[in-house]
Amino acid sequence: MHEADRLQSAVAACRRMSSSVAIVGHGSKALLGPLAGEDTLSTQSLSGIIDYRPEELVVTAWAGTSLGELTDVLAEKGQMLPFDPPRFDGVGTLGGALASGLSGPARPWRGSVRDAVLGVEIVNGRGERLRFGGSVMKNVAGYDVSRLMIGARGALGVILSASVRVLPVPAAEETLAVPCDAGEAGRLVRDWARQPLPITGTCFLGNTLHLRLSGSAPGVSSARSALDLGKPADPALWAAVRDHAHPFFADAAGALTRWSLPRGSRFESGDALIEWGGCQAWSHGGPVELGEGGFATTFSRGRQPATRPAADPATAKVTARLKHAFDPDGVFNPGVGGFQGSTEG
C-alpha cells in the first residue's frame, strides 16, 4: 500500500472511531504552538519528487519531502523556491511550509507561499482524497481552493502533495550593512521602495540595517553604486533570520511577538528585528499598541498563538463554515487557530 493510501485509510478510521489526530511532519515548527489530537498522523514517510519540469518552472513533490532535499534538487538546475520558507536545518517539509504559511526574507519582492502554490492533493475529514488546482499557471474561474490550505496548519485536511512555482537563482547577490537607528532605517527602506532597485531582503537589528540585492551582475553592481552607502556584510544573516536560528530568537525569554504591518508603516522600535521592508517585525514580550490595519501574534512555547485583534464575527463565521465543509467531525488538529469550531456557524 502506498503511503498516501495509508494516510487516507488512517483518516477514515479516525472518523469511524470519532477520534482526532494531530498532523505533523518533522515537528520543526514548535514556535507555532502545540497540536492537539488523540493520535498523531505523520507525513514523514510520504517523501520524494513526483514531477519536476525545469523548463516550465514547476515542481511537484510529496508533502513529507524535506526542504533541504527539495532545494538541493532545484539548485542542480539553477532554480529555487521563490518564497524561501524556513528550513530549520533542512528538516522542515514542503507540507509543513504550506500548512504554516511561513515565507522567508524575500516575501515582499518574490511573493508568498500562497502566491507560489499551483495545486494540492489532500485527504479531507471524510477520508476523501481530493485534488485542487493543477501544475501550470493559468487563469481559472471560481475559487482557488488549493490556497485555503496555506496557513491552515492542517485544520482543513492532510496535504499529500503540492505543485509549486520555482524561479531561477539570481546570477549575483550582495549583502550590505548600514549603521543607523530604527527611525533612519525606516526612512531608508521607504525611500528605496520608490526606486527600481533589485532588493530581495531588508533586516534592521542592533542599530544596523542589512540590505540584500539580487539579480544580474550588472544590475546588482549598478544598484550598489546608486545607493552609495553601506559596507559588505555576511550573507548568512538571511538564512539565520529565515530559520529563526539568529540569537535574537534564542534570546526570547517567554513570549515572542510577530507584527504584521501595512506597507509604509512606521514601526521604529530599536529593540525589534524588523524585516520585509518594515512589513514584518519581531519583538520580545506581548504587543502593547497596534497601528491602523496591523495585527500582532504572540507566541509562547507550549501555548496556542494569540492574535490581536481577533477575527471579526464575519470572518469567524466563514472559517467555521470552511472547517465544517472540509472536516465536519473535527478530526484534524482540534483547537488550531481560527478553525476551532467543527460545526457550521
Residue frames relative to the residue before (quaternion, step in Angstrom):
aa qw qx qy qz dx dy dz
M 1.0000 0.0000 0.0000 0.0000 0.00 0.00 0.00
H 0.4474 -0.6827 0.5083 0.2747 3.57 -0.89 0.95
E 0.6197 -0.5774 0.3848 0.3667 3.58 -1.12 0.70
A 0.6242 0.5346 -0.3477 0.4513 3.60 1.03 -0.68
D 0.6462 0.5037 -0.3132 0.4802 3.59 1.04 -0.77
R 0.6307 0.5360 -0.3345 0.4505 3.57 1.06 -0.76
L 0.6493 0.5087 -0.3163 0.4687 3.58 0.98 -0.83
Q 0.6327 0.5254 -0.3289 0.4642 3.56 0.99 -0.81
S 0.6637 0.4963 -0.3014 0.4716 3.61 0.93 -0.86
A 0.6400 0.5320 -0.3253 0.4489 3.58 1.03 -0.78
V 0.6444 0.5078 -0.3207 0.4734 3.59 1.01 -0.78
A 0.6504 0.5153 -0.3162 0.4597 3.58 0.93 -0.88
A 0.6475 0.5153 -0.3148 0.4650 3.59 1.02 -0.79
C 0.6312 0.5297 -0.3305 0.4601 3.60 1.00 -0.80
R 0.6547 0.5088 -0.3184 0.4595 3.55 0.95 -0.83
R 0.6503 0.5159 -0.3242 0.4538 3.58 0.95 -0.83
M 0.7316 0.4113 -0.2240 0.4954 3.58 1.04 -0.77
S 0.3916 -0.7456 0.4509 0.2956 3.59 1.34 0.07
S 0.4459 0.6624 -0.4770 0.3672 3.56 0.97 0.90
S 0.3535 -0.7233 0.5511 0.2193 3.57 -1.30 0.09
V 0.2002 -0.7822 0.5810 0.1022 3.56 -1.24 0.49
A 0.3088 -0.6856 0.6231 0.2155 3.51 -1.28 0.57
I 0.2635 -0.7762 0.5565 0.1353 3.58 -0.70 1.10
V 0.0497 0.8078 -0.5827 0.0732 3.57 -0.71 1.07
G 0.3177 -0.6861 0.6103 0.2364 3.52 -1.35 0.34
H 0.7876 -0.1522 0.1513 0.5775 3.56 -0.21 -1.32
G 0.4878 -0.6991 0.4181 0.3139 3.60 1.24 0.19
S 0.3540 0.7834 -0.4539 0.2344 3.60 1.11 0.61
K 0.7147 0.4692 -0.2501 0.4544 3.61 1.20 -0.29
A 0.0327 0.8377 -0.5406 0.0705 3.56 0.78 1.08
L 0.5421 0.6402 -0.3874 0.3823 3.57 1.20 -0.55
L 0.6799 0.5178 -0.2907 0.4302 3.58 1.07 -0.71
G 0.6212 -0.5691 0.3405 0.4175 3.58 1.24 0.03
P 0.6208 -0.5754 0.3879 0.3647 3.58 -1.23 0.42
L 0.3172 -0.7121 0.5930 0.2019 3.53 -1.28 0.52
A 0.2873 -0.7682 0.5509 0.1544 3.56 -0.83 1.00
G 0.3134 0.7276 -0.5743 0.2062 3.55 -1.21 0.54
E 0.5215 -0.6457 0.4556 0.3218 3.55 -1.06 0.70
D 0.7746 0.1349 -0.0834 0.6123 3.58 1.21 -0.55
T 0.3763 -0.6996 0.5562 0.2441 3.55 -1.33 0.20
L 0.1294 -0.7704 0.6217 0.0563 3.54 -0.98 0.91
S 0.1151 -0.8335 0.5402 0.0152 3.56 -0.40 1.27
T 0.2845 -0.7545 0.5705 0.1559 3.56 -1.10 0.79
Q 0.3177 0.7981 -0.4757 0.1890 3.61 1.25 0.10
S 0.7213 0.4533 -0.2570 0.4564 3.58 0.96 -0.86
L 0.6082 0.5354 -0.3514 0.4690 3.57 1.30 -0.18
S 0.3014 0.7975 -0.4442 0.2753 3.53 0.56 1.23
G 0.5742 0.6067 -0.4468 0.3203 3.54 -1.23 0.56
I 0.5126 -0.6207 0.5003 0.3188 3.55 -1.28 0.45
I 0.2883 -0.7656 0.5535 0.1563 3.60 -0.77 1.02
D 0.7845 -0.1217 0.1351 0.5928 3.58 0.89 -0.95
Y 0.0110 0.7886 -0.6139 0.0346 3.55 -0.92 0.93
R 0.0177 -0.7968 0.6024 -0.0434 3.54 -0.68 1.19
P 0.2439 -0.8204 0.4984 0.1379 3.59 0.14 1.26
E 0.6570 0.5314 -0.3190 0.4292 3.57 1.00 -0.82
E 0.7238 0.3856 -0.2316 0.5233 3.60 1.22 -0.45
L 0.3951 -0.7512 0.4454 0.2851 3.58 1.35 0.06
V 0.5655 0.5640 -0.3927 0.4560 3.59 0.93 0.93
V 0.0079 -0.7735 0.6337 0.0116 3.56 -1.05 0.80
T 0.1396 -0.7633 0.6269 0.0695 3.56 -1.09 0.80
A 0.0755 0.8094 -0.5740 0.0982 3.58 -0.77 1.04
W 0.5729 -0.5671 0.4636 0.3679 3.54 -1.30 0.41
A 0.6441 -0.5879 0.3414 0.3507 3.57 -1.11 0.72
G 0.7036 0.4785 -0.2784 0.4456 3.61 1.03 -0.69
T 0.4097 0.7117 -0.4720 0.3205 3.59 1.27 0.08
S 0.4064 -0.7198 0.5004 0.2576 3.59 -0.73 1.00
L 0.5456 -0.6221 0.4511 0.3344 3.54 -1.11 0.71
G 0.5744 0.5811 -0.3764 0.4367 3.57 1.17 -0.51
E 0.6729 0.4812 -0.2845 0.4844 3.57 0.93 -0.93
L 0.6714 0.5147 -0.3027 0.4390 3.56 0.89 -0.95
T 0.6829 0.4770 -0.3003 0.4646 3.59 0.87 -0.88
D 0.6133 0.5404 -0.3526 0.4555 3.61 1.08 -0.63
V 0.6487 0.5133 -0.3138 0.4661 3.60 0.97 -0.87
L 0.6690 0.4926 -0.2977 0.4703 3.58 0.94 -0.88
A 0.6429 0.5503 -0.3266 0.4209 3.58 0.97 -0.86
E 0.5893 0.5845 -0.3680 0.4191 3.59 1.10 -0.61
K 0.7297 0.3545 -0.2098 0.5458 3.57 1.22 -0.54
G 0.5423 -0.6458 0.3921 0.3675 3.57 1.24 0.29
Q 0.5860 0.5713 -0.3680 0.4414 3.58 1.11 0.65
M 0.1391 -0.7924 0.5922 0.0459 3.57 -1.30 0.31
L 0.5441 -0.5533 0.5017 0.3823 3.54 -1.37 0.17
P 0.4299 -0.7384 0.4434 0.2710 3.64 -0.56 1.02
F 0.7078 0.4642 -0.2758 0.4555 3.61 1.01 -0.75
D 0.2532 -0.8312 0.4771 0.1317 3.61 1.32 0.00
P 0.0158 0.8568 -0.5153 0.0129 3.62 0.65 1.06
P 0.6207 -0.5149 0.4145 0.4217 3.61 -1.18 0.40
R 0.2539 -0.8004 0.5295 0.1207 3.57 -0.82 1.01
F 0.1913 -0.8178 0.5220 0.1484 3.58 1.23 -0.45
D 0.7423 -0.4043 0.1856 0.5011 3.56 0.61 1.28
G 0.6942 -0.5128 0.2677 0.4283 3.57 1.12 0.61
V 0.6253 0.5783 -0.3454 0.3940 3.61 1.21 -0.25
G 0.4641 0.6516 -0.4608 0.3842 3.59 1.23 -0.11
T 0.3066 -0.7807 0.5220 0.1548 3.59 -1.01 0.75
L 0.6458 -0.4999 0.4012 0.4149 3.54 -1.30 0.30
G 0.6550 0.5090 -0.3162 0.4603 3.60 0.91 -0.85
G 0.6578 0.5074 -0.3076 0.4639 3.56 1.01 -0.79
A 0.6176 0.5422 -0.3409 0.4565 3.57 1.08 -0.74
L 0.6769 0.4773 -0.2890 0.4802 3.58 0.98 -0.85
A 0.6863 0.5028 -0.2919 0.4369 3.58 0.85 -0.97
S 0.7060 0.4411 -0.2625 0.4880 3.59 1.05 -0.73
G 0.3049 -0.7808 0.4928 0.2336 3.57 1.12 -0.63
L 0.4275 0.7192 -0.4560 0.3034 3.60 1.20 0.34
S 0.1040 -0.7833 0.6118 0.0382 3.56 -0.99 0.92
G 0.5240 -0.6679 0.4471 0.2818 3.55 -1.24 0.47
P 0.8135 -0.3240 0.1950 0.4419 3.58 -1.33 -0.14
A 0.6980 0.4871 -0.2840 0.4416 3.63 1.08 -0.61
R 0.2997 0.8168 -0.4675 0.1568 3.61 1.25 0.01
P 0.7028 0.4652 -0.3164 0.4355 3.70 0.75 -0.85
W 0.7414 0.4236 -0.2173 0.4729 3.58 1.14 -0.59
R 0.7795 0.2984 -0.1674 0.5247 3.60 1.07 -0.65
G 0.6037 -0.5808 0.3504 0.4190 3.58 1.26 -0.10
S 0.5270 -0.6448 0.4735 0.2868 3.54 -1.33 0.40
V 0.7120 -0.3790 0.3438 0.4809 3.55 -1.33 -0.09
R 0.6582 0.5322 -0.3053 0.4362 3.57 0.87 -0.99
D 0.6518 0.5287 -0.3171 0.4418 3.59 1.01 -0.76
A 0.7204 0.4727 -0.2462 0.4437 3.58 1.08 -0.71
V 0.6053 0.5898 -0.3616 0.3937 3.60 1.16 -0.48
L 0.2141 -0.7874 0.5709 0.0905 3.55 -0.88 1.04
G 0.7952 -0.1458 0.1223 0.5758 3.58 1.05 -0.67
V 0.1144 -0.7823 0.6084 0.0690 3.57 -1.23 0.50
E 0.2168 -0.7091 0.6458 0.1821 3.52 -1.35 0.35
I 0.0207 -0.8205 0.5700 -0.0365 3.59 -0.80 1.00
V 0.2864 -0.6516 0.6450 0.2779 3.49 -1.46 -0.03
N 0.2682 -0.7806 0.5403 0.1638 3.59 -0.65 1.05
G 0.7316 -0.4603 0.2939 0.4081 3.56 -1.32 0.06
R 0.6188 0.5155 -0.3461 0.4813 3.57 1.27 -0.12
G 0.5255 -0.6390 0.4074 0.3867 3.57 1.29 -0.06
E 0.4867 0.6515 -0.4364 0.3850 3.58 1.23 0.41
R 0.3247 -0.7290 0.5715 0.1912 3.55 -1.05 0.81
L 0.0116 -0.8291 0.5540 -0.0747 3.56 -0.52 1.24
R 0.1720 -0.7690 0.6078 0.0980 3.54 -1.16 0.66
F 0.0656 -0.7943 0.6040 0.0013 3.56 -0.91 0.99
G 0.7875 0.2487 -0.2056 0.5250 3.57 -1.05 0.76
G 0.3503 -0.7263 0.5462 0.2267 3.54 -1.23 -0.47
S 0.5669 -0.5847 0.4447 0.3728 3.55 -1.08 -0.73
V 0.6626 0.4266 -0.3242 0.5233 3.58 1.18 0.57
M 0.4802 -0.6288 0.5246 0.3143 3.54 -1.27 0.46
K 0.2621 0.7567 -0.5674 0.1916 3.58 -0.70 1.05
N 0.5007 -0.6219 0.5020 0.3324 3.54 -1.26 0.34
V 0.0147 -0.8014 0.5974 -0.0247 3.57 -0.83 0.99
A 0.4136 -0.6756 0.5472 0.2702 3.54 -1.24 0.53
G 0.7194 0.4314 -0.3156 0.4435 3.57 -1.18 0.55
Y 0.7131 -0.4595 0.3380 0.4076 3.53 -1.37 -0.21
D 0.3365 -0.7043 0.5863 0.2169 3.55 -1.08 0.77
V 0.1847 -0.8470 0.4909 0.0869 3.55 0.30 1.33
S 0.5774 0.6120 -0.3901 0.3741 3.60 1.02 -0.67
R 0.6800 0.5068 -0.3000 0.4368 3.59 1.01 -0.73
L 0.5117 0.6236 -0.4294 0.4061 3.60 1.23 -0.17
M 0.6330 0.5584 -0.3318 0.4213 3.57 1.13 -0.60
I 0.5896 0.5958 -0.3644 0.4057 3.58 1.20 -0.47
G 0.8325 0.1377 -0.1408 0.5178 3.56 -0.63 1.16
A 0.5294 0.6492 -0.4075 0.3636 3.62 1.24 0.01
R 0.3216 -0.7926 0.4618 0.2347 3.59 1.33 -0.12
G 0.7056 -0.5002 0.2634 0.4273 3.56 0.99 0.83
A 0.4478 0.7181 -0.4425 0.2966 3.58 1.24 0.09
L 0.7163 0.4229 -0.2514 0.4949 3.60 1.21 -0.38
G 0.7973 -0.1955 0.1343 0.5550 3.60 1.17 -0.32
V 0.5191 -0.5955 0.5065 0.3456 3.54 -1.34 0.24
I 0.3011 -0.7403 0.5718 0.1855 3.58 -0.66 1.08
L 0.2303 -0.7889 0.5592 0.1090 3.58 -0.70 1.11
S 0.7877 -0.1097 0.1137 0.5954 3.57 0.90 -0.94
A 0.1040 -0.7911 0.6000 0.0583 3.54 -1.27 0.30
S 0.2509 -0.7126 0.6333 0.1679 3.52 -1.28 0.59
V 0.0032 -0.8166 0.5760 -0.0377 3.57 -0.76 1.02
R 0.5080 -0.6298 0.5056 0.2993 3.51 -1.25 0.58
V 0.1444 -0.7757 0.6081 0.0873 3.58 -1.08 0.72
L 0.2654 -0.7568 0.5788 0.1476 3.57 -1.30 0.30
P 0.5674 -0.5688 0.4507 0.3891 3.60 -1.19 0.39
V 0.4968 -0.6140 0.5180 0.3283 3.57 -1.15 0.63
P 0.4888 -0.6733 0.4510 0.3228 3.65 -0.80 0.87
A 0.5581 -0.6350 0.4299 0.3170 3.56 -1.10 0.74
A 0.8033 0.0842 -0.0202 0.5892 3.57 1.10 -0.69
E 0.0123 0.7879 -0.6151 0.0290 3.54 -1.15 0.65
E 0.0027 0.7937 -0.6076 0.0308 3.56 -0.99 0.90
T 0.2030 -0.7517 0.6155 0.1222 3.54 -1.20 0.66
L 0.1054 -0.7921 0.6009 0.0208 3.55 -0.88 1.03
A 0.2083 -0.7644 0.5979 0.1217 3.57 -1.19 0.58
V 0.0990 -0.7925 0.6016 0.0138 3.55 -0.90 1.04
P 0.3069 -0.7464 0.5553 0.2009 3.66 -0.50 1.09
C 0.3017 0.7327 -0.5617 0.2379 3.60 -0.77 1.04
D 0.4962 -0.6160 0.4957 0.3586 3.56 -1.28 0.10
A 0.7320 -0.4426 0.2825 0.4341 3.60 -1.30 0.15
G 0.6390 0.5391 -0.3320 0.4368 3.59 0.99 -0.76
E 0.6734 0.4777 -0.2863 0.4862 3.56 0.95 -0.90
A 0.6163 0.5451 -0.3452 0.4515 3.60 1.04 -0.75
G 0.6544 0.5100 -0.3093 0.4648 3.58 0.97 -0.84
R 0.6473 0.5124 -0.3216 0.4637 3.58 0.97 -0.82
L 0.6576 0.5246 -0.3135 0.4406 3.58 0.94 -0.86
V 0.7049 0.4565 -0.2960 0.4552 3.61 0.76 -0.95
R 0.6221 0.5185 -0.3539 0.4678 3.61 1.08 -0.58
D 0.6409 0.5090 -0.3185 0.4783 3.57 1.08 -0.71
W 0.6588 0.5132 -0.3107 0.4540 3.60 0.94 -0.85
A 0.6108 0.5809 -0.3500 0.4087 3.58 1.08 -0.71
R 0.6792 0.4769 -0.2867 0.4785 3.58 1.18 -0.46
Q 0.6717 0.4723 -0.2908 0.4910 3.59 1.28 0.02
P 0.4990 -0.6576 0.4747 0.3054 3.62 -1.15 0.60
L 0.2226 0.7921 -0.5281 0.2101 3.57 0.52 1.22
P 0.4505 -0.7018 0.4798 0.2725 3.64 -1.00 0.74
I 0.1411 0.8183 -0.5396 0.1388 3.58 0.75 1.08
T 0.0071 -0.7950 0.6066 0.0048 3.59 -1.00 0.84
G 0.8145 0.0679 -0.0850 0.5699 3.58 1.16 0.44
T 0.0420 0.7475 -0.6629 -0.0012 3.54 -1.15 0.76
C 0.0517 0.7932 -0.6044 0.0539 3.57 -1.04 0.74
F 0.1211 -0.7788 0.6133 0.0518 3.57 -0.70 1.12
L 0.2284 0.7557 -0.5838 0.1894 3.55 -0.82 1.02
G 0.8611 0.0720 -0.0592 0.4999 3.55 -0.94 0.91
N 0.6615 -0.5341 0.2957 0.4356 3.58 0.91 0.96
T 0.6479 0.4342 -0.3518 0.5176 3.55 1.09 0.78
L 0.2086 -0.7538 0.6118 0.1184 3.54 -0.96 0.91
H 0.1672 -0.7801 0.5984 0.0735 3.55 -0.74 1.13
L 0.1111 -0.7899 0.6030 0.0128 3.53 -1.03 0.90
R 0.1300 -0.7811 0.6056 0.0790 3.59 -0.94 0.89
L 0.1332 -0.7674 0.6255 0.0444 3.54 -0.95 1.01
S 0.0309 0.8057 -0.5888 0.0566 3.61 -0.83 0.97
G 0.4376 0.6793 -0.5153 0.2856 3.56 -1.05 0.78
S 0.7597 -0.2647 0.2458 0.5408 3.55 -1.07 -0.73
A 0.6324 -0.5494 0.3813 0.3911 3.58 -1.15 0.56
P 0.6725 0.4694 -0.3225 0.4727 3.66 0.85 -0.82
G 0.6508 0.5338 -0.3236 0.4321 3.59 0.99 -0.80
V 0.6613 0.4910 -0.3015 0.4803 3.57 0.96 -0.86
S 0.6521 0.5165 -0.3130 0.4584 3.58 0.95 -0.88
S 0.6592 0.5088 -0.3038 0.4629 3.58 0.97 -0.88
A 0.6562 0.5083 -0.3128 0.4617 3.59 0.97 -0.84
R 0.6374 0.5234 -0.3307 0.4587 3.57 0.95 -0.83
S 0.6703 0.4928 -0.2976 0.4683 3.58 0.95 -0.85
A 0.6498 0.5249 -0.3157 0.4502 3.57 1.02 -0.82
L 0.6644 0.4989 -0.3059 0.4649 3.59 1.00 -0.77
D 0.0558 -0.8534 0.5145 0.0626 3.55 1.07 -0.83
L 0.6576 0.4343 -0.3565 0.5018 3.57 0.83 0.99
G 0.7237 0.4362 -0.3161 0.4314 3.52 -1.27 0.30
K 0.2439 -0.7357 0.6125 0.1553 3.50 -1.38 0.20
P 0.6504 -0.5227 0.3550 0.4216 3.64 -1.12 0.47
A 0.0804 -0.7967 0.5990 0.0055 3.57 -1.01 0.88
D 0.6614 -0.5253 0.3761 0.3810 3.55 -1.33 0.31
P 0.3461 -0.7639 0.5035 0.2076 3.63 -0.56 1.09
A 0.5008 0.6610 -0.4259 0.3617 3.63 1.23 -0.22
L 0.4735 0.6846 -0.4348 0.3437 3.60 1.23 -0.32
W 0.6750 0.5372 -0.3180 0.3934 3.58 0.86 -0.95
A 0.6574 0.4840 -0.3103 0.4871 3.59 0.99 -0.77
A 0.6398 0.5347 -0.3275 0.4445 3.60 1.00 -0.78
V 0.6709 0.4686 -0.2907 0.4958 3.58 0.99 -0.83
R 0.6352 0.5473 -0.3222 0.4396 3.58 0.94 -0.89
D 0.7746 0.3615 -0.1747 0.4886 3.58 0.85 -0.99
H 0.4187 -0.7128 0.4558 0.3300 3.60 1.31 0.09
A 0.4220 0.6987 -0.4625 0.3463 3.55 1.11 0.78
H 0.4744 0.6637 -0.4456 0.3685 3.60 1.27 -0.06
P 0.6160 -0.5749 0.3873 0.3741 3.63 -1.05 0.69
F 0.5319 0.6269 -0.4151 0.3894 3.61 1.12 -0.50
F 0.7034 0.4484 -0.2685 0.4817 3.59 0.93 -0.86
A 0.6454 0.5219 -0.3222 0.4553 3.59 1.02 -0.75
D 0.6712 0.5139 -0.2922 0.4473 3.56 1.12 -0.68
A 0.5010 0.6704 -0.4260 0.3437 3.58 1.24 -0.21
A 0.1276 -0.7898 0.5984 0.0439 3.58 -0.40 1.25
G 0.8143 0.1361 -0.1258 0.5501 3.56 -0.49 1.16
A 0.8535 -0.1404 0.1208 0.4870 3.56 -0.73 -1.11
L 0.1139 -0.7419 0.6576 0.0648 3.52 -1.27 0.65
T 0.1507 -0.8162 0.5553 0.0520 3.58 -0.71 1.07
R 0.2024 -0.7501 0.6219 0.0986 3.53 -1.01 0.98
W 0.1841 -0.7835 0.5893 0.0700 3.55 -0.76 1.11
S 0.1155 -0.7556 0.6418 0.0620 3.58 -0.94 0.95
L 0.0326 -0.8527 0.5156 -0.0771 3.55 -0.42 1.26
P 0.5548 -0.6020 0.4482 0.3591 3.59 -1.13 0.61
R 0.6223 -0.5482 0.4061 0.3838 3.54 -1.19 0.56
G 0.7886 0.2899 -0.2337 0.4894 3.56 -0.94 0.91
S 0.4170 0.7149 -0.4696 0.3075 3.60 1.27 0.07
R 0.3258 -0.7283 0.5684 0.2008 3.55 -1.21 0.57
F 0.1193 0.7576 -0.6215 0.1598 3.54 0.20 1.33
E 0.0768 0.8578 -0.4917 0.1285 3.57 -0.08 1.31
S 0.2287 0.7723 -0.5489 0.2235 3.57 0.86 1.00
G 0.4009 -0.7435 0.4870 0.2220 3.57 -0.72 1.05
D 0.6759 0.4949 -0.2903 0.4625 3.59 1.22 -0.41
A 0.6130 0.5781 -0.3391 0.4184 3.61 1.26 -0.15
L 0.3648 -0.6367 0.6152 0.2884 3.51 -1.41 0.18
I 0.0593 -0.8311 0.5519 -0.0339 3.58 -0.41 1.26
E 0.0446 0.8099 -0.5802 0.0731 3.59 -0.69 1.09
W 0.7328 0.4354 -0.3155 0.4170 3.55 -1.37 -0.26
G 0.6403 -0.5441 0.3348 0.4264 3.59 0.98 0.78
G 0.7246 -0.4284 0.2251 0.4907 3.56 1.18 0.62
C 0.5791 0.6181 -0.3699 0.3819 3.61 1.25 -0.06
Q 0.7680 0.1915 -0.1548 0.5912 3.61 1.23 -0.21
A 0.0397 0.7894 -0.6106 0.0485 3.54 -0.99 0.87
W 0.2116 -0.7476 0.6174 0.1231 3.52 -1.26 0.58
S 0.0320 0.7940 -0.6063 0.0302 3.56 -0.98 0.83
H 0.5000 -0.6363 0.4960 0.3147 3.54 -1.21 0.50
G 0.7568 0.3219 -0.2611 0.5054 3.56 -0.95 0.87
G 0.6410 -0.5414 0.3923 0.3770 3.56 -1.33 -0.01
P 0.6262 -0.5525 0.3913 0.3868 3.60 -1.24 0.35
V 0.2947 -0.7558 0.5622 0.1606 3.54 -1.10 0.74
E 0.8012 -0.0656 0.0876 0.5884 3.57 0.84 -0.98
L 0.2205 -0.7830 0.5724 0.1028 3.55 -1.02 0.86
G 0.3985 -0.6989 0.5376 0.2524 3.54 -1.07 0.74
E 0.6951 -0.4654 0.3446 0.4260 3.55 -1.29 0.19
G 0.8404 0.1975 -0.1592 0.4788 3.55 -0.85 1.02
G 0.6399 0.5244 -0.3358 0.4503 3.60 1.22 -0.07
F 0.0926 -0.7710 0.6185 0.1198 3.53 -1.31 0.09
A 0.2410 -0.7735 0.5753 0.1125 3.54 -1.22 0.51
T 0.1416 -0.7714 0.6164 0.0702 3.55 -1.07 0.82
T 0.1897 -0.7943 0.5716 0.0795 3.55 -0.73 1.11
F 0.1654 -0.7847 0.5948 0.0553 3.54 -0.83 1.11
S 0.0387 0.7632 -0.6434 0.0455 3.53 -1.02 0.88
R 0.5091 -0.6945 0.4072 0.3043 3.56 -0.57 1.16
G 0.7925 0.2765 -0.2312 0.4919 3.54 -0.86 1.03
R 0.7287 0.3628 -0.2244 0.5358 3.59 1.28 -0.12
Q 0.5508 -0.5758 0.4766 0.3713 3.55 -1.25 0.39
P 0.5558 -0.6123 0.4377 0.3530 3.62 -1.01 0.72
A 0.2288 -0.7543 0.6008 0.1330 3.56 -1.14 0.71
T 0.1320 -0.8183 0.5584 0.0350 3.58 -0.61 1.16
R 0.0656 -0.7725 0.6313 0.0186 3.55 -1.05 0.88
P 0.5261 -0.2831 -0.7960 0.0971 1.53 -1.69 1.80
A 0.5799 -0.5842 0.4347 0.3653 3.55 -1.21 0.50
A 0.6578 -0.5070 0.3742 0.4126 3.56 -1.26 0.40
D 0.4774 -0.6597 0.4977 0.2986 3.56 -1.03 0.79
P 0.6983 -0.5012 0.3008 0.4132 3.62 -1.17 0.48
A 0.6417 0.5293 -0.3387 0.4398 3.61 0.98 -0.77
T 0.6671 0.4899 -0.2975 0.4759 3.58 0.95 -0.89
A 0.6400 0.5294 -0.3214 0.4548 3.57 0.97 -0.87
K 0.6421 0.5240 -0.3225 0.4573 3.58 1.03 -0.75
V 0.6503 0.5120 -0.3143 0.4648 3.57 0.99 -0.84
T 0.6741 0.4917 -0.3085 0.4568 3.61 0.87 -0.90
A 0.6246 0.5282 -0.3427 0.4619 3.59 1.05 -0.70
R 0.6592 0.4983 -0.3093 0.4706 3.59 1.00 -0.77
L 0.6192 0.5285 -0.3386 0.4719 3.57 1.06 -0.71
K 0.6441 0.5191 -0.3176 0.4635 3.56 0.94 -0.90
H 0.6625 0.5028 -0.3081 0.4619 3.59 0.92 -0.86
A 0.6628 0.5194 -0.3139 0.4387 3.59 0.96 -0.83
F 0.7558 0.3813 -0.2059 0.4908 3.59 0.93 -0.88
D 0.8164 0.0903 0.0140 0.5702 3.58 1.01 -0.80
P 0.0840 -0.8724 0.4793 0.0466 3.60 0.61 1.14
D 0.7428 0.3999 -0.2261 0.4871 3.60 1.11 -0.59
G 0.4899 -0.7003 0.4167 0.3098 3.60 1.23 0.25
V 0.2028 0.8128 -0.5193 0.1691 3.59 0.98 0.85
F 0.7812 0.3988 -0.1810 0.4449 3.59 0.88 -0.98
N 0.8791 -0.1303 0.1100 0.4451 3.53 -1.11 0.89
P 0.0280 -0.8414 0.5394 0.0158 3.64 0.63 1.03
G 0.8086 0.2950 -0.2221 0.4580 3.55 -1.06 0.83
V 0.4979 0.6736 -0.4272 0.3404 3.60 1.23 0.12
G 0.8855 -0.0782 0.0482 0.4556 3.52 -1.00 0.99
G 0.8101 -0.2464 0.2093 0.4891 3.53 -0.98 -0.95
F 0.6335 0.5328 -0.3322 0.4521 3.60 1.26 0.13
Q 0.2348 0.8177 -0.4981 0.1679 3.57 1.00 0.79
G 0.6909 0.4763 -0.2966 0.4559 3.57 1.04 -0.63
S 0.1981 -0.7892 0.5684 0.1223 3.57 -1.03 0.75
T 0.6473 0.4581 -0.3298 0.5122 3.56 1.28 0.24
E 0.5732 -0.6147 0.4163 0.3468 3.56 -1.10 0.66
G 0.3371 -0.7681 0.5171 0.1699 3.53 -0.91 1.01
